[in-house]
Amino acid sequence: MPEVKDCPERIRFVFPPDHGEEFTNHFIWAISYLSAIPDAIIFDETNKRSLAKIP
């Protein structure tokens, strides 16, 4: 599996704190959209972990 640091082509989504859960669907839609990209790595920069590796 490639390292995130080795991936020069990135898309970064930044959402504000969602205490009122107004943007929950937006999070889900963004992850779903990105998951459809072949060989995409979805990485949580805050927690420094991969959320999904798409084969």
Summary of the structure (lengths in Angstrom):
residues: 55
radius of gyration: 12.1
end to end distance: 9.6
largest distance: 35.9
contacts: 88
relative contact order: 0.20
helix: 27%
strand: 16%
